[in-house]
């Protein structure tokens, strides 16, 4: 939708070297300056073919462009099982071979493992301050829906959207969280404008309590 971004992966034959960086950085500055809204909402990485094929437990960084940014950086954001699954199973090729020739199948076990790790990472990140001071109006619904998404992935071993995770959570999780989840689902317009605005303190507190609840649900789901 108009509030989303454009995810991309550029597969390179080898590692991106220092000699490649000036031209790539200039390319992305020029793209960001275009009078096209989507040009300012590109997000993705340059990934060497050899490192793309299989899930990388070490999650070493790729050359990465964040949504809204004009400068490239080294980050492991795209070095995930979810990105590999999405590229292989849902990727739209602009140039080059079928993604299935580049990425090995991603197993349900790999997706479940990544979902569990992500839940703990989100829990650590949840109380961190933002540019808005405390929890921002962007971070609050993002956190709720991301956790719902990871719980559904943990249960099914399939990649799902944040919206699908939220809609599932309304019926699957304890009813006391329904209003918080529904609020996050409804809170879609202008997400980037809310980065610098603080979330309602009561809603932020409910969100932190929801984080603890999700940790308990995830722990119970992974008991032998």
C-alpha positions as a Markdown table, in Angstrom:
| # | Residue | x | y | z |
|---|---|---|---|---|
| 1 | Unk | 0.0 | 0.0 | 0.0 |
| 2 | Unk | 1.0 | 3.7 | -0.1 |
| 3 | Unk | 2.5 | 3.5 | 3.4 |
| 4 | Unk | 4.8 | 0.5 | 2.6 |
| 5 | Unk | 8.2 | 0.3 | 1.0 |
| 6 | Unk | 9.9 | -1.4 | -1.9 |
| 7 | Unk | 12.1 | -4.4 | -0.9 |
| 8 | Unk | 14.9 | -5.3 | -3.2 |
| 9 | Unk | 17.8 | -7.7 | -3.4 |
| 10 | Unk | 20.7 | -7.2 | -5.8 |
| 11 | Unk | 22.7 | -10.4 | -6.3 |
| 12 | Unk | 26.3 | -9.8 | -7.1 |
| 13 | Unk | 28.8 | -12.3 | -8.5 |
| 14 | Unk | 31.3 | -11.5 | -5.8 |
| 15 | Unk | 31.8 | -9.4 | -2.7 |
| 16 | Unk | 31.2 | -5.7 | -3.0 |
| 17 | Unk | 34.7 | -4.1 | -2.8 |
| 18 | Unk | 35.8 | -0.7 | -1.6 |
| 19 | Unk | 36.3 | 0.2 | -5.3 |
| 20 | Unk | 32.6 | -0.3 | -5.9 |
| 21 | Unk | 31.3 | 1.8 | -3.1 |
| 22 | Unk | 31.7 | 5.4 | -4.5 |
| 23 | Unk | 29.6 | 4.6 | -7.6 |
| 24 | Unk | 26.9 | 2.7 | -5.6 |
| 25 | Unk | 26.7 | 5.4 | -3.0 |
| 26 | Unk | 26.2 | 8.1 | -5.7 |
| 27 | Unk | 23.6 | 5.9 | -7.4 |
| 28 | Unk | 21.5 | 5.8 | -4.3 |
| 29 | Unk | 21.9 | 9.5 | -3.6 |
| 30 | Unk | 20.6 | 10.2 | -7.1 |
| 31 | Unk | 17.7 | 7.7 | -6.7 |
| 32 | Unk | 16.7 | 9.2 | -3.4 |
| 33 | Unk | 16.6 | 12.7 | -4.9 |
| 34 | Unk | 14.1 | 11.7 | -7.7 |
| 35 | Unk | 10.7 | 13.3 | -7.6 |
| 36 | Unk | 9.1 | 9.9 | -7.1 |
| 37 | Unk | 7.7 | 8.9 | -3.6 |
| 38 | Unk | 8.8 | 5.3 | -3.9 |
| 39 | Unk | 12.4 | 6.4 | -4.6 |
| 40 | Unk | 12.6 | 7.4 | -1.0 |
| 41 | Unk | 11.2 | 4.1 | 0.3 |
| 42 | Unk | 13.6 | 1.6 | -1.1 |
| 43 | Unk | 15.0 | -1.0 | 1.3 |
| 44 | Unk | 17.3 | -3.9 | 0.5 |
| 45 | Unk | 20.8 | -5.2 | 0.2 |
| 46 | Unk | 23.6 | -6.2 | -2.2 |
| 47 | Unk | 24.2 | -9.9 | -1.6 |
| 48 | Unk | 27.0 | -12.0 | -3.0 |
| 49 | Unk | 25.7 | -15.1 | -4.8 |
| 50 | Unk | 27.8 | -17.5 | -2.7 |
| 51 | Unk | 26.4 | -16.1 | 0.6 |
| 52 | Unk | 22.8 | -16.0 | -0.6 |
| 53 | Unk | 22.2 | -19.6 | -1.3 |
| 54 | Unk | 21.7 | -20.9 | 2.2 |
| 55 | Unk | 20.5 | -19.5 | 5.6 |
| 56 | Unk | 23.5 | -18.0 | 7.4 |
| 57 | Unk | 23.4 | -18.6 | 11.1 |
| 58 | Unk | 26.1 | -16.0 | 11.7 |
| 59 | Unk | 24.0 | -13.3 | 9.9 |
| 60 | Unk | 27.1 | -11.5 | 8.6 |
| 61 | Unk | 26.3 | -8.0 | 7.2 |
| 62 | Unk | 25.5 | -7.1 | 3.6 |
| 63 | Unk | 25.7 | -3.6 | 2.0 |
| 64 | Unk | 22.3 | -2.3 | 2.9 |
| 65 | Unk | 19.9 | 0.6 | 2.2 |
| 66 | Unk | 17.4 | 1.4 | 4.9 |
| 67 | Unk | 13.9 | 2.6 | 4.1 |
| 68 | Unk | 14.0 | 6.4 | 3.8 |
| 69 | Unk | 17.8 | 6.5 | 3.7 |
| 70 | Unk | 20.0 | 7.8 | 0.9 |
| 71 | Unk | 23.3 | 6.3 | 2.3 |
| 72 | Unk | 24.3 | 2.7 | 2.1 |
| 73 | Unk | 25.6 | 1.0 | 5.3 |
| 74 | Unk | 26.8 | -2.5 | 6.3 |
| 75 | Unk | 24.0 | -4.3 | 8.2 |
| 76 | Unk | 22.6 | -7.8 | 8.6 |
| 77 | Unk | 19.0 | -6.7 | 8.2 |
| 78 | Unk | 18.5 | -8.8 | 5.0 |
| 79 | Unk | 20.6 | -11.8 | 6.0 |
| 80 | Unk | 17.6 | -13.8 | 7.2 |
| 81 | Unk | 15.7 | -17.0 | 6.5 |
| 82 | Unk | 12.6 | -14.8 | 5.9 |
| 83 | Unk | 14.2 | -12.7 | 3.2 |
| 84 | Unk | 15.6 | -15.9 | 1.4 |
| 85 | Unk | 12.2 | -17.5 | 1.6 |
| 86 | Unk | 10.5 | -14.4 | 0.3 |
| 87 | Unk | 13.0 | -14.0 | -2.6 |
| 88 | Unk | 12.8 | -17.6 | -3.6 |
| 89 | Unk | 9.0 | -18.1 | -3.3 |
| 90 | Unk | 7.6 | -14.6 | -4.1 |
| 91 | Unk | 10.4 | -12.6 | -5.7 |
| 92 | Unk | 9.7 | -10.6 | -8.8 |
| 93 | Unk | 12.7 | -10.7 | -11.2 |
| 94 | Unk | 13.7 | -7.5 | -12.9 |
| 95 | Unk | 16.9 | -8.9 | -14.3 |
| 96 | Unk | 18.7 | -12.2 | -14.0 |
| 97 | Unk | 17.8 | -15.9 | -13.3 |
| 98 | Unk | 14.9 | -17.4 | -11.4 |
| 99 | Unk | 15.5 | -16.9 | -7.7 |
| 100 | Unk | 15.0 | -20.6 | -7.2 |
| 101 | Unk | 18.3 | -21.1 | -9.0 |
| 102 | Unk | 20.0 | -18.8 | -6.5 |
| 103 | Unk | 18.4 | -19.7 | -3.2 |
| 104 | Unk | 18.0 | -23.2 | -1.7 |
| 105 | Unk | 14.6 | -24.1 | -0.1 |
| 106 | Unk | 14.1 | -22.7 | 3.3 |
| 107 | Unk | 12.8 | -25.2 | 5.8 |
| 108 | Unk | 10.0 | -24.7 | 8.3 |
| 109 | Unk | 12.5 | -25.5 | 11.1 |
| 110 | Unk | 14.7 | -22.7 | 9.9 |
| 111 | Unk | 11.8 | -20.2 | 9.9 |
| 112 | Unk | 10.6 | -21.3 | 13.4 |
| 113 | Unk | 14.1 | -21.0 | 14.8 |
| 114 | Unk | 14.4 | -17.5 | 13.3 |
| 115 | Unk | 11.0 | -16.5 | 14.6 |
| 116 | Unk | 12.0 | -17.5 | 18.2 |
| 117 | Unk | 15.2 | -15.6 | 18.0 |
| 118 | Unk | 13.4 | -12.5 | 16.6 |
| 119 | Unk | 10.9 | -12.6 | 19.5 |
| 120 | Unk | 13.8 | -12.3 | 22.0 |
| 121 | Unk | 15.4 | -9.6 | 19.9 |
| 122 | Unk | 12.2 | -7.6 | 19.8 |
| 123 | Unk | 11.8 | -8.0 | 23.5 |
| 124 | Unk | 15.3 | -6.6 | 24.1 |
| 125 | Unk | 14.6 | -3.7 | 21.8 |
| 126 | Unk | 11.1 | -2.9 | 23.1 |
| 127 | Unk | 12.2 | -0.6 | 26.1 |
| 128 | Unk | 14.9 | 1.2 | 24.2 |
| 129 | Unk | 14.3 | 5.0 | 23.8 |
| 130 | Unk | 13.6 | 6.4 | 20.4 |
| 131 | Unk | 13.9 | 9.8 | 18.6 |
| 132 | Unk | 10.5 | 10.6 | 20.2 |
| 133 | Unk | 11.9 | 10.1 | 23.7 |
| 134 | Unk | 10.2 | 7.0 | 24.9 |
| 135 | Unk | 8.3 | 4.6 | 22.7 |
| 136 | Unk | 7.3 | 6.3 | 19.4 |
| 137 | Unk | 3.9 | 6.1 | 17.7 |
| 138 | Unk | 5.7 | 4.2 | 14.9 |
| 139 | Unk | 7.5 | 1.7 | 17.1 |
| 140 | Unk | 4.4 | 0.8 | 19.3 |
| 141 | Unk | 2.2 | -0.7 | 16.6 |
| 142 | Unk | 5.2 | -2.1 | 14.7 |
| 143 | Unk | 6.3 | -3.9 | 17.8 |
| 144 | Unk | 2.8 | -5.4 | 18.5 |
| 145 | Unk | 2.3 | -6.7 | 14.9 |
| 146 | Unk | 5.9 | -7.9 | 14.5 |
| 147 | Unk | 5.5 | -10.1 | 17.6 |
| 148 | Unk | 2.1 | -11.4 | 16.4 |
| 149 | Unk | 3.8 | -12.2 | 13.1 |
| 150 | Unk | 6.6 | -14.1 | 14.8 |
| 151 | Unk | 4.2 | -16.1 | 17.0 |
| 152 | Unk | 2.3 | -17.2 | 13.9 |
| 153 | Unk | 5.5 | -18.1 | 12.1 |
| 154 | Unk | 6.6 | -20.1 | 15.2 |
| 155 | Unk | 3.3 | -22.0 | 15.1 |
| 156 | Unk | 3.1 | -22.7 | 11.4 |
| 157 | Unk | 6.7 | -22.6 | 10.1 |
| 158 | Unk | 5.5 | -20.3 | 7.3 |
| 159 | Unk | 6.3 | -16.7 | 6.4 |
| 160 | Unk | 3.4 | -14.4 | 7.0 |
| 161 | Unk | 2.7 | -10.7 | 6.9 |
| 162 | Unk | 2.4 | -8.5 | 10.0 |
| 163 | Unk | -1.3 | -8.0 | 9.1 |
| 164 | Unk | -1.9 | -11.7 | 8.9 |
| 165 | Unk | -0.2 | -12.2 | 12.2 |
| 166 | Unk | -2.3 | -9.5 | 13.8 |
| 167 | Unk | -5.6 | -10.9 | 12.4 |
| 168 | Unk | -4.6 | -14.4 | 13.6 |
| 169 | Unk | -3.7 | -13.0 | 17.1 |
| 170 | Unk | -7.2 | -11.6 | 17.5 |
| 171 | Unk | -8.6 | -15.1 | 17.7 |
| 172 | Unk | -5.6 | -17.1 | 19.0 |
| 173 | Unk | -4.2 | -15.0 | 21.9 |
| 174 | Unk | -5.8 | -14.1 | 25.2 |
| 175 | Unk | -8.7 | -11.8 | 24.6 |
| 176 | Unk | -7.3 | -9.1 | 27.0 |
| 177 | Unk | -4.8 | -8.2 | 24.2 |
| 178 | Unk | -7.4 | -7.9 | 21.4 |
| 179 | Unk | -7.9 | -4.1 | 21.7 |
| 180 | Unk | -4.1 | -3.5 | 21.6 |
| 181 | Unk | -3.7 | -5.7 | 18.5 |
| 182 | Unk | -6.8 | -4.2 | 16.8 |
| 183 | Unk | -5.4 | -0.7 | 17.5 |
| 184 | Unk | -2.1 | -1.7 | 15.8 |
| 185 | Unk | -4.0 | -3.1 | 12.8 |
| 186 | Unk | -6.0 | 0.1 | 12.5 |
| 187 | Unk | -3.0 | 2.4 | 13.0 |
| 188 | Unk | -1.5 | 2.2 | 9.5 |
| 189 | Unk | -1.8 | 5.6 | 7.9 |
| 190 | Unk | 1.3 | 7.9 | 7.9 |
| 191 | Unk | 3.7 | 5.5 | 9.7 |
| 192 | Unk | 6.8 | 7.6 | 8.9 |
| 193 | Unk | 5.2 | 10.8 | 10.3 |
| 194 | Unk | 4.9 | 9.1 | 13.7 |
| 195 | Unk | 8.6 | 8.3 | 14.1 |
| 196 | Unk | 9.2 | 11.6 | 16.0 |
| 197 | Unk | 5.9 | 11.5 | 18.0 |
| 198 | Unk | 5.7 | 9.8 | 21.4 |
| 199 | Unk | 3.2 | 7.0 | 21.9 |
| 200 | Unk | 0.5 | 7.3 | 24.5 |
| 201 | Unk | 2.2 | 6.3 | 27.8 |
| 202 | Unk | -0.7 | 3.9 | 28.7 |
| 203 | Unk | -0.5 | 2.2 | 25.3 |
| 204 | Unk | 3.3 | 2.0 | 25.6 |
| 205 | Unk | 3.0 | 0.3 | 29.0 |
| 206 | Unk | 0.4 | -2.1 | 27.6 |
| 207 | Unk | 2.8 | -2.9 | 24.8 |
| 208 | Unk | 5.6 | -3.7 | 27.1 |
| 209 | Unk | 3.3 | -6.0 | 29.1 |
| 210 | Unk | 2.3 | -7.7 | 25.8 |
| 211 | Unk | 6.0 | -8.3 | 25.1 |
| 212 | Unk | 6.3 | -10.3 | 28.3 |
| 213 | Unk | 3.1 | -12.2 | 27.5 |
| 214 | Unk | 4.5 | -13.1 | 24.0 |
| 215 | Unk | 7.8 | -14.3 | 25.6 |
| 216 | Unk | 5.7 | -16.7 | 27.8 |
| 217 | Unk | 3.7 | -17.9 | 24.9 |
| 218 | Unk | 6.8 | -18.6 | 22.8 |
| 219 | Unk | 8.5 | -20.4 | 25.7 |
| 220 | Unk | 5.4 | -22.6 | 26.1 |
| 221 | Unk | 5.3 | -23.3 | 22.4 |
| 222 | Unk | 8.8 | -24.5 | 22.3 |
| 223 | Unk | 8.8 | -26.8 | 25.3 |
| 224 | Unk | 9.9 | -30.3 | 24.4 |
